[in-house]
């Protein structure tokens, strides 16, 4: 593995210019020239792979820690991750969230980090260095994942005051916003009007668009399965699909889990149809992967772990295998000897086709679930799964082969993973970033 020449953007010394190796910036001070992000009329760099239907219009597009609005963590572009020179960006605090957008009208990417205390910092990263940018707001609630505007100045989407702090608002077109209140009601604000529907949503729900004005989310909050792996003992007893296009919100489909819960914060919306993938868990069998159609009918299910309070973390659906058939990447028991699993839908069954041990996509008790993604990180034209290793100090590149799966590379983070794992397609190719103690590291 080629570790590359490490570049460093410190929080002290230097001026607001593009920094090469060893260059640094003033403590807490943005670039003197401010944000060179352009205006809303510029053409952004090529986007990641075509996102699911229901994505907000380009004029009001946003970027998500989940990479796509539907939560399918897959990125376009190519990067030789093992050979790339990392840029280290100092924050003076541990980040909880990192996310990025293509640099408007430029070759790099704009990265934003939110620390555990709510401080917000932004940097423009190019292959020849990085510089600090202005960002608004300068502070935010770190409990829920931030959403980044894709053009113009570097701006995070402000969450409504009535929204649950652990949830994530979803932009709806040019003038709408959907969010969950702490009491479980879903609110749609659009063009000065408001519609409220009580579905007893889990307070940390992330609504996911599924097309034609429909939005899926986890509801029916219950404490009957108090595993607490994701921050509390509250899980979802129902999967609901809302119709947001009419005068008022309404439930278009609802699935009541029979003796199980959806152990997660959102369905993973991916593939043709699309399918809505959830992790269903109970005390006897533990977790298994289940796929539903947007009308609520069950499409396929996998086998349970076989023991209660053992979780599975669904990450992404991508054509990992040499034959190009889409497979669902999951990490089984990421807190106790994590194993990557690759599933295929075969009729009504989700079948495991390959596994590999030694990974961990999630920290126990955290609501940071964006712990891995699919992208071409070795230049072979096929996506690999990128996920932290089991001691969370390196990024593991997992390659699907004709025989199964193998670890192709481990790329050091320079400390223990402190945030989600993120990627963005810039004009010059893929960039990958992850938080670590005191800052974050970007490969470009």
MARZAVEX-217406 format. One line per 3 residues: their letters; for each residue x, y, z of C-alpha. Coordinates in steps of 0.05 Angstrom, whole numbers. Last residue first. Example, Ala and Ser with C-alpha at 12.3 -4.5 7.8 and 13.67 -1.06 7.14 Angstrom:
sa> 273,-21,143 ~ 246,-90,156
end
This chain:
xxx> -167,271,-67 ~ -163,237,1 ~ -192,278,58
xxx> -175,272,132 ~ -213,302,190 ~ -201,342,253
xxx> -182,337,327 ~ -188,262,332 ~ -211,232,265
xxx> -267,249,217 ~ -272,217,149 ~ -265,240,77
xxx> -264,212,6 ~ -257,252,-58 ~ -275,223,-126
xxx> -250,253,-191 ~ -224,318,-221 ~ -293,350,-228
xxx> -311,327,-158 ~ -351,265,-139 ~ -363,264,-65
xxx> -349,213,-10 ~ -363,206,64 ~ -349,162,125
xxx> -389,184,186 ~ -350,213,244 ~ -296,199,296
xxx> -255,143,264 ~ -196,129,309 ~ -129,160,291
xxx> -89,175,229 ~ -143,147,182 ~ -99,91,155
xxx> -119,58,88 ~ -131,-17,89 ~ -131,-49,21
xxx> -161,-105,-22 ~ -197,-142,33 ~ -232,-200,-1
xxx> -301,-221,-23 ~ -330,-285,-54 ~ -300,-330,-108
xxx> -319,-287,-169 ~ -292,-227,-131 ~ -325,-172,-91
xxx> -273,-122,-66 ~ -272,-93,4 ~ -231,-30,17
xxx> -221,-21,92 ~ -214,49,120 ~ -166,49,179
xxx> -168,64,254 ~ -237,36,270 ~ -212,-25,308
xxx> -256,-70,265 ~ -237,-37,199 ~ -276,23,175
xxx> -319,16,112 ~ -308,25,37 ~ -346,-26,-7
xxx> -318,-30,-77 ~ -350,-4,-141 ~ -329,-30,-209
xxx> -290,6,-264 ~ -222,-20,-241 ~ -198,47,-216
xxx> -183,27,-144 ~ -234,67,-105 ~ -295,55,-149
xxx> -350,73,-100 ~ -396,41,-48 ~ -405,72,21
xxx> -392,64,95 ~ -409,89,164 ~ -468,133,149
xxx> -505,110,212 ~ -484,165,260 ~ -539,157,313
xxx> -487,127,360 ~ -500,78,416 ~ -448,27,393
xxx> -401,56,340 ~ -419,36,269 ~ -389,8,205
xxx> -341,-41,236 ~ -299,-89,194 ~ -255,-150,205
xxx> -293,-206,170 ~ -311,-218,98 ~ -375,-248,69
xxx> -403,-268,1 ~ -468,-289,-33 ~ -517,-279,25
xxx> -587,-292,-2 ~ -646,-244,4 ~ -705,-289,-12
xxx> -772,-275,-43 ~ -747,-287,-114 ~ -672,-284,-111
xxx> -651,-216,-84 ~ -576,-216,-75 ~ -539,-202,-10
xxx> -467,-183,6 ~ -445,-189,79 ~ -389,-152,115
xxx> -372,-183,183 ~ -363,-143,247 ~ -331,-174,308
xxx> -375,-147,364 ~ -399,-76,349 ~ -410,-84,274
xxx> -455,-145,286 ~ -468,-160,212 ~ -447,-106,163
xxx> -491,-102,102 ~ -478,-90,28 ~ -539,-103,-17
xxx> -521,-132,-85 ~ -536,-108,-155 ~ -517,-157,-211
xxx> -455,-132,-248 ~ -426,-201,-265 ~ -360,-183,-230
xxx> -396,-169,-164 ~ -404,-101,-132 ~ -463,-75,-173
xxx> -490,-30,-117 ~ -540,-28,-60 ~ -517,8,2
xxx> -506,7,77 ~ -552,-40,117 ~ -526,-49,188
xxx> -545,-115,221 ~ -555,-121,296 ~ -549,-175,349
xxx> -595,-163,407 ~ -629,-231,400 ~ -593,-290,370
xxx> -600,-327,303 ~ -573,-273,257 ~ -639,-274,220
xxx> -644,-302,148 ~ -659,-254,91 ~ -725,-227,67
xxx> -757,-210,0 ~ -811,-167,-33 ~ -860,-152,23
xxx> -919,-109,1 ~ -923,-39,31 ~ -941,-1,-33
xxx> -870,27,-37 ~ -844,-45,-43 ~ -812,-78,16
xxx> -744,-111,28 ~ -724,-146,92 ~ -655,-155,123
xxx> -648,-194,188 ~ -634,-177,260 ~ -640,-217,324
xxx> -673,-286,323 ~ -706,-291,390 ~ -710,-220,417
xxx> -733,-189,352 ~ -703,-149,295 ~ -721,-122,226
xxx> -668,-84,188 ~ -701,-46,131 ~ -694,-43,55
xxx> -745,-3,15 ~ -744,-25,-58 ~ -750,23,-116
xxx> -783,1,-162 ~ -714,-12,-188 ~ -658,-4,-139
xxx> -651,35,-74 ~ -687,65,-15 ~ -653,47,51
xxx> -707,53,105 ~ -693,103,160 ~ -669,108,232
xxx> -655,35,245 ~ -679,-27,282 ~ -746,-38,247
xxx> -783,-76,301 ~ -808,-147,306 ~ -870,-181,334
xxx> -910,-171,270 ~ -883,-107,238 ~ -940,-62,216
xxx> -931,-39,144 ~ -966,24,121 ~ -981,53,52
xxx> -1006,119,24 ~ -1012,154,91 ~ -1036,225,80
xxx> -1007,295,81 ~ -1055,349,61 ~ -1067,388,-4
xxx> -1035,332,-43 ~ -964,317,-63 ~ -936,292,4
xxx> -963,220,0 ~ -932,185,59 ~ -902,115,61
xxx> -902,83,130 ~ -858,29,161 ~ -884,8,229
xxx> -862,-14,298 ~ -802,31,298 ~ -748,31,352
xxx> -740,67,419 ~ -687,41,468 ~ -638,98,455
xxx> -576,117,416 ~ -573,67,359 ~ -554,3,394
xxx> -607,12,448 ~ -629,-60,447 ~ -695,-43,479
xxx> -742,-84,435 ~ -812,-69,460 ~ -795,5,467
xxx> -841,29,411 ~ -847,85,361 ~ -899,70,307
xxx> -860,104,252 ~ -801,94,205 ~ -802,136,142
xxx> -820,133,69 ~ -836,194,25 ~ -882,196,-35
xxx> -885,255,-83 ~ -882,211,-144 ~ -816,179,-122
xxx> -788,142,-61 ~ -763,201,-20 ~ -732,183,48
xxx> -751,214,115 ~ -695,209,168 ~ -726,189,235
xxx> -694,210,300 ~ -760,222,335 ~ -788,154,315
xxx> -853,171,280 ~ -918,168,318 ~ -957,176,253
xxx> -989,243,270 ~ -1000,283,206 ~ -989,358,201
xxx> -999,401,139 ~ -973,472,134 ~ -982,527,83
xxx> -935,584,66 ~ -910,555,1 ~ -898,486,32
xxx> -886,464,104 ~ -898,390,113 ~ -899,366,185
xxx> -895,294,211 ~ -919,281,282 ~ -877,237,327
xxx> -878,281,390 ~ -806,305,377 ~ -829,334,310
xxx> -811,302,244 ~ -794,342,182 ~ -815,356,110
xxx> -796,419,74 ~ -825,452,12 ~ -810,510,-34
xxx> -766,487,-91 ~ -778,413,-88 ~ -789,378,-22
xxx> -729,388,24 ~ -723,332,77 ~ -709,351,150
xxx> -664,303,190 ~ -680,278,259 ~ -641,283,325
xxx> -662,355,339 ~ -736,338,328 ~ -765,395,287
xxx> -804,452,319 ~ -748,502,311 ~ -743,487,237
xxx> -676,458,215 ~ -631,506,178 ~ -602,475,114
xxx> -527,485,116 ~ -494,537,73 ~ -429,542,34
xxx> -445,599,-13 ~ -477,582,-80 ~ -491,510,-100
xxx> -504,442,-67 ~ -536,465,-2 ~ -512,420,54
xxx> -556,377,101 ~ -531,364,171 ~ -542,297,207
xxx> -578,302,274 ~ -551,314,345 ~ -498,364,322
xxx> -542,425,334 ~ -511,480,292 ~ -457,533,297
xxx> -423,577,245 ~ -486,579,204 ~ -466,591,151
xxx> -397,576,123 ~ -337,618,103 ~ -282,578,71
xxx> -214,551,93 ~ -163,530,42 ~ -138,465,11
xxx> -82,434,-29 ~ -59,413,-99 ~ -111,359,-109
xxx> -166,407,-89 ~ -202,415,-22 ~ -244,475,-4
xxx> -255,478,71 ~ -314,490,117 ~ -322,492,192
xxx> -383,485,237 ~ -380,482,314 ~ -436,441,345
xxx> -402,414,407 ~ -392,345,375 ~ -360,379,315
xxx> -394,392,248 ~ -348,388,187 ~ -361,417,118
xxx> -323,400,55 ~ -324,438,-10 ~ -299,397,-69
xxx> -247,408,-123 ~ -244,424,-198 ~ -284,489,-200
xxx> -350,519,-223 ~ -385,502,-158 ~ -338,456,-117
xxx> -372,389,-115 ~ -408,380,-48 ~ -383,352,18
xxx> -402,320,84 ~ -370,310,152 ~ -407,295,217
xxx> -386,282,289 ~ -320,320,286 ~ -271,318,344
xxx> -245,386,365 ~ -188,433,348 ~ -213,432,276
xxx> -151,411,236 ~ -156,388,164 ~ -109,333,142
xxx> -102,325,66 ~ -88,254,43 ~ -43,237,-17
xxx> -78,183,-58 ~ -45,115,-68 ~ -92,72,-26
xxx> -153,111,-48 ~ -141,105,-123 ~ -200,149,-138
xxx> -258,144,-187 ~ -323,181,-197 ~ -393,164,-173
xxx> -416,154,-101 ~ -461,102,-68 ~ -493,106,1
xxx> -565,91,-16 ~ -599,135,35 ~ -657,157,-8
xxx> -632,229,-10 ~ -565,204,-36 ~ -496,211,-3
xxx> -522,190,66 ~ -487,250,96 ~ -532,290,49
xxx> -523,342,-5 ~ -577,390,-26 ~ -613,409,-90
xxx> -656,472,-93 ~ -648,492,-166 ~ -631,420,-184
xxx> -702,396,-163 ~ -708,355,-99 ~ -696,280,-109
xxx> -762,242,-115 ~ -734,190,-162 ~ -671,156,-135
xxx> -604,188,-148 ~ -567,181,-215 ~ -496,165,-197
xxx> -458,223,-164 ~ -463,291,-197 ~ -416,321,-247
xxx> -388,387,-223 ~ -438,443,-211 ~ -462,490,-266
xxx> -464,562,-241 ~ -531,598,-235 ~ -538,592,-160
xxx> -477,635,-150 ~ -403,624,-141 ~ -369,585,-84
xxx> -311,633,-75 ~ -327,636,-1 ~ -289,691,35
xxx> -228,726,5 ~ -194,731,72 ~ -201,655,80
xxx> -236,640,145 ~ -206,653,213 ~ -210,604,272
xxx> -135,599,278 ~ -101,626,216 ~ -86,577,159
xxx> -31,527,145 ~ 17,504,90 ~ 59,441,100
xxx> 41,409,34 ~ 6,459,-12 ~ -45,508,13
xxx> -90,547,-33 ~ -93,616,-4 ~ -122,647,59
xxx> -58,663,95 ~ -11,626,142 ~ -11,608,216
xxx> -59,566,258 ~ -117,518,247 ~ -76,469,208
xxx> -84,444,137 ~ -38,384,129 ~ -15,343,70
xxx> 8,271,78 ~ 53,244,23 ~ 27,176,0
xxx> 12,114,42 ~ 26,69,-18 ~ 0,0,0
end
